[in-house]
Amino acid sequence: MLSCSHCGEKLTGSRSKNATGNHYFYYHCNYCAKERYPVDLVNKTFESILDDFTFSIDAKEMYQSVVKDLLSVDAKDSKLKHEQLVKSLNDTNSRIEKLQDLFVDSKIDHKQYSDTMTRYNALKFSLIDEIEKTKKMDGDFLSWLKNGVDAFSNLKGHYANSAVRGKQQLISSIFPEKFEFDGKKCRTTRINDVLRCILLIDRDLQNKKSGQLSKKIELSTLVESGRVELPSKQATKELSTRLFPV
């Protein structure tokens, strides 16, 4: 996910062995051969950037409130679906009772009863399963939101504890453009609009120099205005679900 700052091509990870047999890992450019950095140096620099992305309590509460608002539409849809499922289950139970009455009154034969009851029972248990799923999703939501906010306020820890796929997902979510390293600092054209907006709105960062969100990163083409543009609802929801999938 790293690009060479000289030629723009992607860097490659590889290892080399010294005379004593110890292995050392590097990121290097196979195209212009002008960049070669120890893996540990790059990783520590990147983690220090995430560590600089700190949030005040107000910012965490704001993020949680925004996500709740965005997902309230999903919650309403979930509630409506639950109500529809319960209604269908009640209708199915009523039909089963009527079917039993028809059979007791000898208005249908045993085969008709058996075939129809099998179909109704299959539908009934399917509806019960769907209802249980919607209940579980509602119960999981608050836990997911809390874990998401906690992880969002500790990006470095979330990154360090993630597997490789999780690390890739977090990096690409925060830094949508190519990412470069010059031996001391990382450079990119922009960071995720939602994350940047929260950092800039946060009162602890209001007085910082324009674009200086971390001492280890340069946002090369970012020009701040006096007005913070709020990100779209879709962008906020995508960041939340990508970083912290349900």
Disulfide bonds with the S-S distance in Angstrom:
none
